[in-house]
Amino acid sequence: MDGQIDESVKSLRSDVCEVIERKQSEEFRKRFIGRTVSVIFEEEKEILGKKYWVGYTPEYIRVAYECNENMQNVSANIEIVSMITPEIALGK
């Protein structure tokens, strides 16, 4: 179609939007540090060389919790203490 934006401009705009989205998403998750939240655990996963149970809060924040018990399908109140990665919060 005539009048389309050049592919390089589209790509640049898309890259800028992705950077903004990642930053806003990380800032949202960081606001939960220090709060106790409900988490439903789904799977055991190794993150940065350690084993964690990983689940989600009602706000879809991914939380990792170090625990030796089977936490699959368990709901627990967990305090978020920090971020392991920009995408995953650490609970205790």
C-alpha positions in Angstrom: 0.0 0.0 0.0 1.1 3.5 -0.6 2.1 5.8 2.2 3.5 3.0 4.5 6.2 3.8 7.0 9.7 2.4 6.2 10.5 -0.9 7.8 13.6 0.5 9.6 11.4 3.2 11.2 8.8 0.5 12.3 11.6 -1.6 13.7 13.1 1.3 15.7 9.7 2.3 17.1 9.0 -1.3 18.1 12.4 -1.5 19.8 11.7 1.7 21.8 8.3 0.4 22.8 9.8 -2.9 24.0 12.4 -1.1 26.2 9.7 1.1 27.7 7.4 -2.0 28.4 10.3 -3.9 30.1 11.1 -0.9 32.3 7.5 -0.3 33.3 7.0 -4.0 34.0 10.1 -4.2 36.2 9.1 -1.0 38.1 5.6 -2.5 38.7 7.1 -5.7 40.2 9.6 -3.7 42.4 6.7 -1.9 44.1 5.7 -5.2 45.7 9.1 -5.6 47.5 8.4 -5.6 51.3 4.8 -6.7 50.8 3.3 -10.0 51.8 1.3 -11.5 48.9 -0.6 -14.6 48.1 1.3 -16.9 45.7 0.0 -20.1 44.0 3.1 -22.3 43.2 3.3 -24.2 40.0 6.7 -25.7 39.4 10.1 -26.3 40.9 12.8 -24.5 38.8 16.5 -23.9 38.9 17.3 -20.2 38.8 20.9 -18.9 38.8 22.1 -22.3 40.1 19.5 -22.6 43.0 16.3 -24.6 43.2 13.1 -22.6 43.9 9.4 -23.2 43.8 7.9 -20.7 41.3 4.4 -19.4 41.2 2.3 -16.3 40.6 0.5 -13.6 42.6 -3.0 -12.5 41.7 -1.3 -9.6 39.9 0.7 -12.2 37.8 4.0 -11.3 39.4 6.3 -14.3 39.1 7.7 -15.3 42.6 10.5 -17.7 43.4 10.6 -19.3 46.9 13.4 -21.5 48.2 11.8 -24.4 49.9 12.5 -28.2 50.3 8.8 -29.1 50.5 6.6 -29.9 47.5 4.7 -26.7 46.9 3.0 -27.6 43.7 -0.6 -26.2 43.7 -0.1 -24.8 47.2 -1.2 -21.2 47.9 0.9 -19.4 50.5 1.4 -15.9 51.8 4.9 -14.9 50.9 6.9 -11.7 51.6 8.6 -10.4 48.5 12.1 -9.4 49.6 13.9 -8.6 46.3 14.2 -9.4 42.7 16.2 -12.4 41.5 16.0 -11.2 37.9 14.1 -8.3 36.3 11.2 -10.8 35.7 11.2 -12.8 38.9 10.7 -11.7 42.5 12.3 -13.5 45.5 10.0 -14.5 48.3 10.7 -15.6 51.9 
